[in-house]
Amino acid sequence: MAQNSYTRALTPAQAKTLQSLLESRGWKFEPKEYTLFAAKKDKTTVAVYEKGPKILVQGRGAAEFVEFLLEPEILGVAELGYAEVHQPEMFQPHIGVDESGKGDFFGPLVIAGVYVEATSAKSLQAAGVQDSKAISSDKRIRDLAEIIRNTPRALHDVVSIGPERYNEVYQKAGNLNRLLAWGHARVIENLLERQPDCPRALSDQFAHESVLKKALLTKGKTIRLDQRTKGESDIAVAAASILARERFINWLDEASRRLGITLPRGASNKLITDIGQQLTTQRGNDFLPKVGKMHFRNSYRILGLPEPLKEPFKRRAK
């Protein structure tokens, strides 16, 4: 874990037990958006987010909280400081791959990869590298990205697919998973050019393994390819998620300055439609594919077109 920050998934039952425990020990609770609860004591803060649920512990007492309260009384395991015992593969040579922007209407799809071995994995872990989704500060993302780029033996590669190119490739691929596989494969191939003896690549689970294997070229065909849910718990995947996030937010910030209008993140809120309609009013409908992903349903609302009917779910035949 980072010196002053720790994140981990909890079960709903563990979250409820932790809340009761903190109440009994005099922690001060305060409302916080998107959390089941948030509490503070001395210089340590605890937030348990609805999604997951997932706990985030921050502050000078984070390590002590995890080691002496969370692990023995809630998790029932001793993990802090034992990463090499519990996750030995994380410290062996491998490439971690992750992406940013796939759930955002505005902006590019960015795929990043980071190669680590024992020394660089430990350095990144000590620097506080973690899943970018657990980091709310853009400044922190950029600071960590700079650390990753300057860490010896932590090779990195980033592929950014801007909206115009994204729309072209998506139309040909007809499927986001194929597009993701293409980007993941390019990153893996690029890193193998520089580290040809790397034995393994790891990414978050996004499609059947065969989709990604099919997209790999000659060098990638020989690498062991692993996909798993919560892949960002691996230090190389976490580092890749930060580099991808940095490139994504930099694109949004630069485009927003150039256009004189802030391009929001996400895809499901009304602000996306409002901003999109402002842009098309100012620059015409043909401008939208330059900044947005046109297969998102938002594009129909922005352009005033009838939304296509959702196809009924079909179970795959056994």
C-alpha positions as CSV (number, residue, x, y, z in Angstrom):
1,M,0.0,0.0,0.0
2,A,1.0,3.6,-0.3
3,Q,2.4,5.0,2.9
4,N,-0.8,7.0,3.6
5,S,-3.4,5.4,1.4
6,Y,-5.1,2.0,1.2
7,T,-8.0,0.7,-0.9
8,R,-9.7,-2.7,-0.9
9,A,-13.0,-4.3,-1.8
10,L,-15.3,-5.3,1.1
11,T,-18.4,-7.4,1.3
12,P,-21.6,-5.6,2.3
13,A,-21.5,-7.5,5.6
14,Q,-17.9,-6.4,6.3
15,A,-18.9,-2.8,5.5
16,K,-21.8,-3.0,8.0
17,T,-19.6,-4.6,10.7
18,L,-16.9,-1.9,10.2
19,Q,-19.4,0.9,10.5
20,S,-20.7,-0.5,13.8
21,L,-17.1,-0.9,15.0
22,L,-16.1,2.6,14.2
23,E,-19.3,4.0,15.9
24,S,-18.4,2.1,19.1
25,R,-14.9,3.5,19.1
26,G,-15.8,7.2,18.8
27,W,-15.1,7.9,15.1
28,K,-16.8,11.0,13.8
29,F,-19.1,10.4,10.9
30,E,-19.8,12.9,8.1
31,P,-21.8,12.8,4.9
32,K,-19.9,12.1,1.7
33,E,-21.3,11.6,-1.8
34,Y,-21.3,8.1,-3.2
35,T,-20.4,6.5,0.1
36,L,-22.2,4.1,2.5
37,F,-20.4,6.0,5.2
38,A,-17.3,8.2,5.9
39,A,-15.6,8.7,9.2
40,K,-12.6,10.4,10.7
41,K,-10.5,10.1,13.8
42,D,-7.3,11.9,14.6
43,K,-5.5,12.1,11.2
44,T,-7.1,9.1,9.6
45,T,-10.1,9.1,7.3
46,V,-12.2,6.1,6.2
47,A,-14.7,6.1,3.3
48,V,-16.6,3.1,2.2
49,Y,-18.0,3.7,-1.3
50,E,-21.3,2.3,-2.5
51,K,-19.8,0.8,-5.6
52,G,-18.1,-2.4,-4.7
53,P,-18.4,-1.7,-1.8
54,K,-14.8,-0.5,-1.6
55,I,-12.9,1.1,1.4
56,L,-10.5,3.9,1.1
57,V,-8.3,4.7,4.1
58,Q,-6.1,7.8,4.1
59,G,-3.9,9.8,6.4
60,R,-0.9,9.3,8.6
61,G,-2.6,6.5,10.6
62,A,-3.7,4.5,7.5
63,A,-1.1,1.7,7.9
64,E,-1.8,1.3,11.6
65,F,-5.6,1.3,10.9
66,V,-5.3,-1.5,8.3
67,E,-2.8,-3.6,10.3
68,F,-4.4,-3.4,13.7
69,L,-8.1,-2.9,13.0
70,L,-9.3,-3.6,9.5
71,E,-7.3,-6.8,8.8
72,P,-7.7,-8.6,12.2
73,E,-11.2,-7.5,13.0
74,I,-12.9,-7.2,9.7
75,L,-11.0,-9.0,7.0
76,G,-9.6,-11.8,9.1
77,V,-6.3,-11.8,7.1
78,A,-2.9,-10.3,7.4
79,E,-1.9,-8.8,4.1
80,L,-0.3,-5.5,4.7
81,G,3.5,-5.8,4.1
82,Y,3.0,-9.3,2.7
83,A,2.3,-8.6,-0.9
84,E,5.2,-10.7,-2.1
85,V,3.8,-13.6,-0.2
86,H,0.2,-13.3,-1.3
87,Q,0.9,-11.9,-4.8
88,P,4.3,-13.2,-5.9
89,E,3.5,-12.9,-9.6
90,M,3.1,-9.1,-9.1
91,F,6.9,-8.9,-8.6
92,Q,7.8,-11.1,-11.5
93,P,8.5,-9.7,-15.0
94,H,5.2,-8.9,-16.7
95,I,3.2,-6.3,-18.6
96,G,0.1,-4.7,-17.2
97,V,-2.5,-3.2,-19.5
98,D,-5.5,-0.9,-18.8
99,E,-7.6,1.7,-20.5
100,S,-9.4,5.0,-19.8
101,G,-12.2,6.7,-21.6
102,K,-14.3,3.7,-22.7
103,G,-17.2,4.8,-20.6
104,D,-17.0,8.5,-21.5
105,F,-18.9,10.1,-24.4
106,F,-16.4,12.9,-24.9
107,G,-12.7,12.2,-25.5
108,P,-10.4,9.4,-26.7
109,L,-10.1,5.8,-25.8
110,V,-6.6,5.4,-24.2
111,I,-4.8,2.1,-23.6
112,A,-1.6,2.1,-21.7
113,G,0.8,-0.7,-20.7
114,V,3.6,-0.9,-18.1
115,Y,6.3,-3.5,-17.9
116,V,7.7,-4.2,-14.4
117,E,10.0,-6.6,-12.7
118,A,10.8,-7.0,-9.0
119,T,12.7,-3.7,-8.4
120,S,10.4,-1.5,-10.4
121,A,7.3,-3.1,-9.0
122,K,8.4,-2.4,-5.4
123,S,9.4,1.2,-6.4
124,L,5.9,1.8,-7.9
125,Q,4.2,0.3,-4.9
126,A,6.3,2.4,-2.5
127,A,5.4,5.6,-4.5
128,G,1.7,5.0,-3.9
129,V,0.7,3.7,-7.3
130,Q,-2.8,2.3,-7.2
131,D,-5.9,1.9,-9.4
132,S,-6.6,5.2,-11.0
133,K,-10.3,4.8,-10.1
134,A,-9.4,5.2,-6.5
135,I,-7.8,8.6,-7.1
136,S,-10.1,11.6,-7.4
137,S,-7.4,14.3,-7.8
138,D,-6.2,15.0,-11.4
139,K,-3.0,16.5,-9.9
140,R,-2.3,13.2,-8.1
141,I,-2.8,11.3,-11.3
142,R,-0.4,13.5,-13.1
143,D,2.2,13.4,-10.3
144,L,2.0,9.6,-10.2
145,A,2.2,9.4,-14.0
146,E,5.5,11.4,-13.8
147,I,6.8,9.0,-11.2
148,I,6.0,6.0,-13.3
149,R,7.7,7.4,-16.4
150,N,10.8,8.1,-14.3
151,T,11.0,4.8,-12.5
152,P,13.9,2.7,-13.8
153,R,13.0,-0.6,-15.5
154,A,9.3,0.4,-15.6
155,L,8.9,0.5,-19.4
156,H,5.7,2.1,-20.6
157,D,3.6,2.6,-23.8
158,V,0.4,4.6,-24.4
159,V,-1.9,4.3,-27.4
160,S,-4.6,7.0,-27.7
161,I,-7.4,6.7,-30.2
162,G,-9.0,10.1,-30.7
163,P,-12.8,10.4,-31.3
164,E,-12.5,10.7,-35.1
165,R,-10.3,7.7,-35.4
166,Y,-12.3,5.8,-32.7
167,N,-15.5,6.3,-34.7
168,E,-13.9,5.1,-37.9
169,V,-12.4,2.0,-36.3
170,Y,-15.5,1.2,-34.2
171,Q,-17.6,1.3,-37.4
172,K,-15.3,-1.3,-39.0
173,A,-14.9,-3.4,-35.8
174,G,-18.6,-3.1,-34.9
175,N,-17.8,-4.0,-31.4
176,L,-16.1,-2.2,-28.5
177,N,-14.4,-5.4,-27.3
178,R,-12.7,-5.8,-30.7
179,L,-11.5,-2.2,-30.5
180,L,-10.2,-2.7,-27.0
181,A,-8.5,-5.9,-28.0
182,W,-6.8,-4.0,-30.9
183,G,-5.5,-1.3,-28.6
184,H,-4.4,-3.8,-25.9
185,A,-2.6,-5.8,-28.5
186,R,-0.8,-2.8,-29.9
187,V,0.5,-1.8,-26.5
188,I,1.7,-5.3,-25.7
189,E,3.5,-5.6,-29.1
190,N,5.1,-2.2,-28.6
191,L,6.5,-3.1,-25.2
192,L,7.7,-6.5,-26.5
193,E,9.8,-4.6,-29.0
194,R,11.7,-3.2,-26.1
195,Q,11.5,-6.2,-23.7
196,P,11.2,-9.3,-25.9
197,D,11.8,-11.8,-23.1
198,C,8.7,-10.7,-21.1
199,P,6.8,-13.9,-20.4
200,R,3.4,-12.6,-19.4
201,A,0.8,-9.8,-19.9
202,L,-2.1,-9.1,-17.6
203,S,-5.2,-7.0,-18.2
204,D,-8.6,-6.5,-16.7
205,Q,-11.3,-8.9,-18.0
206,F,-13.2,-7.3,-20.8
207,A,-13.8,-10.0,-23.4
208,H,-13.1,-13.7,-24.1
209,E,-9.4,-14.4,-24.1
210,S,-9.6,-15.5,-27.8
211,V,-10.6,-11.9,-28.8
212,L,-7.4,-10.5,-27.5
213,K,-5.2,-13.4,-28.7
214,K,-6.6,-12.9,-32.2
215,A,-5.6,-9.3,-32.2
216,L,-1.9,-10.0,-31.2
217,L,0.8,-10.0,-33.9
218,T,3.9,-12.2,-34.2
219,K,5.6,-11.3,-31.0
220,G,2.5,-11.3,-28.9
221,K,1.5,-14.8,-30.0
222,T,4.2,-16.3,-27.7
223,I,3.4,-14.4,-24.5
224,R,1.2,-15.8,-21.8
225,L,-1.9,-13.8,-21.7
226,D,-3.9,-13.4,-18.4
227,Q,-7.2,-11.6,-17.9
228,R,-8.9,-11.3,-14.6
229,T,-11.5,-9.2,-12.9
230,K,-10.1,-6.4,-10.6
231,G,-6.9,-6.6,-12.6
232,E,-6.0,-3.2,-11.2
233,S,-4.9,-4.8,-7.9
234,D,-1.7,-5.7,-9.8
235,I,0.9,-2.9,-9.6
236,A,1.7,-3.0,-13.4
237,V,-2.0,-2.8,-14.3
238,A,-2.6,0.0,-11.7
239,A,0.4,1.9,-13.2
240,A,-1.1,1.5,-16.7
241,S,-4.5,2.7,-15.5
242,I,-2.8,5.9,-14.2
243,L,-0.9,6.6,-17.5
244,A,-4.1,6.0,-19.5
245,R,-6.1,8.3,-17.2
246,E,-3.5,11.0,-17.5
247,R,-3.6,11.0,-21.3
248,F,-7.4,11.0,-21.2
249,I,-7.8,14.0,-18.8
250,N,-5.0,15.9,-20.6
251,W,-6.9,15.5,-23.9
252,L,-10.2,16.7,-22.3
253,D,-8.5,19.7,-20.7
254,E,-6.7,20.7,-23.9
255,A,-9.9,20.3,-26.0
256,S,-11.9,22.3,-23.5
257,R,-9.4,25.2,-23.6
258,R,-9.4,25.1,-27.4
259,L,-13.2,25.1,-27.6
260,G,-13.9,27.5,-24.8
261,I,-16.3,25.0,-23.2
262,T,-15.7,22.4,-20.6
263,L,-16.2,18.9,-21.9
264,P,-17.7,16.8,-19.1
265,R,-16.7,13.3,-18.2
266,G,-19.0,10.3,-18.1
267,A,-21.9,9.5,-20.4
268,S,-25.2,9.2,-18.5
269,N,-25.9,12.7,-17.2
270,K,-28.0,15.4,-18.9
271,L,-24.9,17.7,-19.0
272,I,-23.4,15.6,-21.7
273,T,-26.4,16.2,-24.0
274,D,-26.5,19.9,-23.1
275,I,-22.8,20.5,-23.9
276,G,-23.1,18.4,-27.1
277,Q,-26.1,20.5,-28.3
278,Q,-24.1,23.7,-27.6
279,L,-21.2,22.4,-29.7
280,T,-23.4,21.4,-32.6
281,T,-25.3,24.7,-32.5
282,Q,-22.0,26.6,-32.7
283,R,-20.1,24.3,-35.1
284,G,-22.6,22.1,-36.9
285,N,-23.6,18.5,-36.5
286,D,-20.5,17.3,-38.4
287,F,-18.3,18.5,-35.5
288,L,-19.7,16.0,-33.0
289,P,-17.7,13.0,-34.2
290,K,-14.5,15.0,-33.7
291,V,-15.1,15.1,-29.9
292,G,-17.6,12.3,-29.1
293,K,-18.0,8.6,-29.5
294,M,-20.9,8.3,-31.9
295,H,-22.2,4.8,-30.9
296,F,-23.1,6.1,-27.5
297,R,-26.9,6.8,-27.2
298,N,-26.0,10.4,-26.3
299,S,-25.3,11.2,-29.9
300,Y,-28.9,10.5,-30.9
301,R,-30.2,12.8,-28.2
302,I,-27.7,15.6,-29.1
303,L,-28.6,15.4,-32.8
304,G,-32.3,15.1,-32.1
305,L,-32.6,11.6,-33.8
306,P,-34.8,8.8,-32.6
307,E,-32.8,6.4,-30.4
308,P,-32.5,2.8,-31.7
309,L,-34.4,0.2,-29.8
310,K,-32.3,-1.9,-27.4
311,E,-31.9,-5.5,-28.6
312,P,-33.4,-8.1,-26.2
313,F,-30.8,-10.1,-24.3
314,K,-30.2,-13.5,-25.8
315,R,-28.6,-16.3,-23.9
316,R,-25.7,-18.0,-25.6
317,A,-26.5,-21.6,-26.5
318,K,-24.6,-24.1,-24.5
